[in-house]
Amino acid sequence: MKLLLTLMIVVTGILCLAKENYTLHSEIQYKSHEESLLNCLDIYTPDELESKTGEIPVMIMIHGGAWRTGDKSNKNVTVNKVPYFISNNWIFVSINYRLSPEVKHPAHVEDVAAAIAWVRENISSYGGNADKIFIMGHSAGAHLAALVSTDESYLARYGIGLDAIKGVVLLDGAGYDICASMEKYGTGIIATSMYLNAFGQEEESWYDASPINHVAPGKSIPPFLIVYAGERIKSEEISSDFALKLRLSEVPVRLYHAKDKNHADVNIDLGLVQDDLTIVVADFLNDLLNSSE
């Protein structure tokens, strides 16, 4: 199944889709609200599915925000991605998760795993294929997407292996090696406001929260597309290191430098017509879908 560019409307260079072309199923609980009101997700489904038999691929989006802010319905998460995936006959799922400082690692990734498990168990009721689940994350969300796809312990709690995820798209993350980040930033404002806030002060927690430390051969880690933006040297370095670790462990990986985009652009622009990053993501997903047929 290919990401055919259909049902698109271009207005001042922005890909748009009339709302009546999809149905939004909002504020669905994937965990009990007794734990947190943030344990919810939104499901966007095409109104006219090309298939009614549960064959529609599913993209799960994990928002960014330094593990302390952000929301599944923010404009930068949905404005271009929803119409793009809907128009190409995908189901798009956007999730929330608990935020710091109210919680620390591993609460964030535990919620992500719970959301993935819920989608796998229930998405067929919305026309989706539970065997064609992909995940995408931006910034802190990229870290969480990488961690849940490399540390098998989180999905294992639901009886699910890493192979339940068919592909991973990381949009300009920089948290793939928390230990290295802490060495670089020490006790400065970035370390305090971001990393210590989310991961605490124990090196053991930093190590456990670092996806790069969980990459190893033979673990059924899914294929990765790792995107880093413009002049973000930090993101380039850790993205390259993470990609190398994946390659050495024989995990399929593509590394893409979005030279003309900043940290925000790689998130909000995804889905625009004739956008280079959108084309790269589409090619990655098409290849994985075609190889599974």
HUGIMO-V102610 format. One line per field, one symbol per residue. ss: DSSP state (2 for helix, 1 for strand, 0 for the rest). A space follows every 50 residues. Layout:
# HUGIMO-V102610
ss = ???
This chain:
# HUGIMO-V102610
ss = 00000000111001110022211111111000000000011111110000 00000111111100000000000022220022222220001111100000 00000022222222222222222222011111111111022222222222 00222200000222111111100000022222222000222222222220 00222222002222000000000111111000222222222222222200 0011111100000022220000000222222222222222220
